[in-house]
Amino acid sequence: MKVSIKRPPTPDAENEPNLQEIVNLKLIESGEKERLKELLRERLVECGWKDEMKNICREFARKKGRNNVTLDDLVNVVTPKGRASVPDSVKAEMLQQIRSFLAKNDLDKMP
């Protein structure tokens, strides 16, 4: 598979793309992936999730000492908490947006 920083992986001729790859490619080609990412950012800011994650990072840095914290440390601490604390309403809205996109593009009927 060919990989590029600016484009999703391009399947080799002998390998058929799977459903996830097809959907990801359609999302990127249509610009829908960027729109969904922006919508997600907005919703996470609106519900206070982003501020909550900042506070977790700050508290961790205070406890460990600012000069002793690496980006990897923060990622390892914040990622599980961040994923677990995304409000169900935001998850539901994003899922509905993705389902609508799939239905509009007849991708919801694929095996």
N, C-alpha and C positions, 0 to 999 in steps of 0.2 A: 504494500500500500504506500502511495506517495503521501508525504506529509509536508504541509506548509504552515508557516506561522499565520498567514493571512487567510488561508482557506482551510476548510475541513479536509480530512483525508479523502483522497480520490481512490476509489477501488481499482485494483488492477483488472485488466480485461478478463482474466480467467476466473476471478472471484466476483460472484454476484453480491451486491450490497444487501445487507439485511435491513429489516424494517426500520430499526433505530437510525441507521445511516441514511436511509432515504428520507425519513422525517426530518432529521437534522439538516440535511442538504436543502430540503424545501424551505425550512424555517430560515436558513441563512440567505438563500437566493431571493426570497420574497421580502427580506428585511424584517420579517416578523420576530425573529429571535432578538434583534436589537430593541424592537418595540416592547417585547415582553420583559426584557431585562430592565428597561427604563421604568416600566410599570411596576415591576417588583421593587426597584429602588424607591420609587415614590411611596408605595404602600408601607415599606419597612420604616421609612422616615416618619410617615404619618402616625404610625402606631407606636412610635417610640423605641422600636427595636434597635435602630442604629445607635441611639444614645445609650441604651442599655449595654450594648456591646462595647462602646467606648469606655463606659464606667468599669466594666469587667476588666478591660485591658489596663486601665489606670490603676485599679486596685491591685491587680497582679504585679504591675511594675513597682508599686509602692512596697508591697510585701517582699518582693525579691530584690529590690534595689534597682533603680533605673539603669545603672551601668552593667547590671548582670543579666539583663533580659535580651533575648534574641528574638528575631521575627519568628523563627521556628517554635520557640517557647510559646509565644502568643497564639500562633496558629493552633498548636496542640491543645492549648487550654480553651480557647474561644470557640473553635469549630464545633465540638460536640454541644456546647451550651447554646451556640447560635442556631444550630439546626433544630435543636429541641424546643427553642423558644419562639420560633416563627409562629404567629397566630394562625389558628385553623382557618379563620376567615380569609387570610391572605393566601394560604395554600389552596383553599377551595376556589377562590377567584382565578388564580393562575391555572389551575386544572381546567376550569371552565373555558378560559381563553384558549388553551391548547386544544381542547376538544372541539371548540368552534372552528379553529383553524383546520384541524384534521377533517372535519365534516365538509367545510367549504372546498377543500382540495381533494375530496374523495379518497383520503388516506385512511379514513376510519373503517373502510370496507376491506382493507388489505389483510392477508392472513397473518 
